[in-house]
């Protein structure tokens, strides 16, 4: 039995929680506002889900999905996730997170920065390239022919393997996207970010909201990662 701690109850954290309980995992979900603000979500998720504090989600989870704004990561208690298997969904959006010099000049990737801030050695990057609405829409059973793949990046091979097993239970295949230094390949505005999961990725941006998602196999993800060029974050549109 796997217990998944989820820190962050926004769109992605909630979507992952729904898949987890559907996969017979226990879930402890937390946010910065406290367990009392999560009662409606926990009631919707059912008896496998509990609301907890951030510390409880970190300490009781066999793995922890971290799904909070990048600017909020330094506010987590020091050392909270240093020993945990962390699956981090975050991206850097300058309009939300402010100016972070070492990200803007590409000295480090977002994953490298967060891993350092957390002091976490068992850290992987995943679920950061897919829209929240597509997570439940594209999840499939393990024996399905139309499984969608997600890139997973990290420096610890065992942590990536353990994260891939959890992600498979949640309904997705995985593609090894390399080290955290290479994780820019799945960041915003790269070929593997967002659009690749639409049935028609070429649609104009103002029509994307109504476009249907489509299963995206591992081969497509590998090709998109290989085709990526590093984005100039100073010119990022969001």
N, C-alpha and C positions, 0 to 999 in steps of 0.2 A: 504494500500500500504506500503510495506517495502522497505526501502533504506538500502542497505548493503554497509558499508565502508570496503574496502579491502586495507590493508597496506602490500605491497609486491606483485610484479607483476611477480614473478617467476612461475615455473610450477604449483605449487599447487594453489597459488593465482589466476592465470589466469584460471585454470580449474574450480575453484569455481565461478569465475566471469561469465564464460560461462553458468554454470548451473543456476546462479541467473537470468541472463537476459532471459533465456529460461523459467524460472518460473515467468516471469513478475515482477521481482524485479528491482528497480533502483539500479545502482551500481556507486559508486565513488571509483576509484582505484588510488592508490598512490604508489610511490617508493621513494627511497632516492635520485634519480637523477633528479626528477622534472617532472611535467606534460607534458612538451614538448617531453619527451622521450617515452610517452605512446600513441602517436597519432595513430600509426598503430594498436595497440591492441584495442583502443577505436573504431576505424573505423570498425574493424572486429566485435566487440561486438554489434554495432548498437546503435540506438538512446537512449536506456535506460542506456547507460554507459557514464560516464564522467571521464576524468582525473582530478585529483586534487592534492593538497598538502597533506602531511601526516596529518596536522592539519585539513584540510577540510574533509578528510575521517573519522577522529575520531569524529569530531563535528557534521557532517551531517548524519552519519549512525545511524539507529535504533539499529544496532548491528555492530560490527567491527570484521572482520576476520584478525587476525595478522599472517602473513606468511612470516617471515623474519628469517635469521640465528640467532641462540641463542646469538651469540657474539654481534649482533647489537642491542639487546633489550636495553641495558643501554644507547645507543645513542639517544633513543627517548626522546622528551621533558618531563621533570618531570611533573607528574600529568596528562599527556595527556589522558590517558585511565582510570583514577581513577573512573569515574562515568559510563563508558561504559559497555555494555554487550560485553565481549571479548570472541571470539572463537579462541583459540591459536592452531596453527598447529605444533609448534616447537618441535624439538628433540635435544638432546645433542650428537654431533659427535665430539669427542676429536680431530680428525685429522683436522677438520675445525675450531672448536670453541676454541681450546687451552685447557689448563689445568684449570679446575675449581674445587678447592679442595673439596668443600662441596658436589659437585655432584660425584666426584670420590670416596669419602668415604661414599656415600649414606646417608649423614646427612639430605639431603632434596631430593625431586624429582625435575625434571626439571620444572614441573608445579608449585610446591611450590616456586621455585626460581623466575620464571617469574612473578607470581602473586605478590610476594613481591617487585620485581623491578618496576612493574607497579603501585603498590598501588591500584590494582583493586580488588574490592569485588565481582563484578559480572563477574567472570572469569571461563571459562570452557576450557577443553582440548578436542579437536576433530580433525579429519582429519590428525592426526599425525602418524597413523598406516597403511595408505594405500598409494600405489604409485600414483603419480600424473596422470599417464596415465590411471589408473583404475577408477578414479573419474568420468570422462564422460562415460567410457565404462560400468560401473555398475549402474549408476543412472537409476531409474525406476519411473513411475508414482505411485501415492499413492495407487491405486487399483490393482497394478500388483502383481501377485503371486510370482514373483522371485525377490523380493526386497532384497537388500544387507543391512547389518547392520554395523554401526560404533559404537565403544565404546565412551562414553562421561563421563568425570570425572570432578568433581568440588566439592566445599564445600558449595555452595549455591543452595539449591534445586530448587528455583524459576528460577535462572539463567540457570540451567540445563534443566528445562522444556521449557523455552523460546528458548534455543539453539536447543533443540530437535524439536521444531515446525519449526524452520528455516531449519534445516537439512532435515526434512521430505519434505518440499517444494522443496528442492534442489534434492531430489530423493532417500533418504536413510532412513531406519529405524534406531533406536538407541538402545543401551544397556547401562544402568546405570553402569558405571565402578567404582563407589565408589568415595571416596574423593580424593583430590589431593595427600594426603599421599599414597594412593593406586594406583596412576596413573602410577607407574612404570610397572604395569601389561600390559600396551599397548606400552611400549617403545621398541626401537630396540632390536632385537634378542630374543623377547618373542614369544610365540606361536601365538599371535594375530597380529603380526607385519608383513605386507607385504605378505608373502607366503600364508597365509590363503585364500587370494583372487584369487589365481591361480587355474586353473582347475586341475593341478597336483602339489600340494605343495611339493612333494617328489623329484622333478627334481633336478639334480645337479645345482649348482649356475651358471655355465657357459652356461646352456641351458635355464635359466629363461627368458632371454630377448625375446625369441621367443614364450614363452608359453602364452596361452590364459587365460584371466581372467574368473572367473566363479562367479555367484551369491552366496553370502555367508549369510545364514539366521542368525537371532538373536541367535538361539540355539547354533550354531557353535561358535559364538563370546563369549557367556557366558561360554561355556565349555573351550575355549582357555584361557580366563581370569582366570578361576578357576585353570587351570593347570600351570599357570605361576610361575616361581621361579625368584627371583630378580637377575638380571645380574650383574656380577662384571665389572663395567665400566672401571676399569683399564686394563682389558683384552679385551675390545671391539675392534672389528676388523676394525672399520671405525669411 
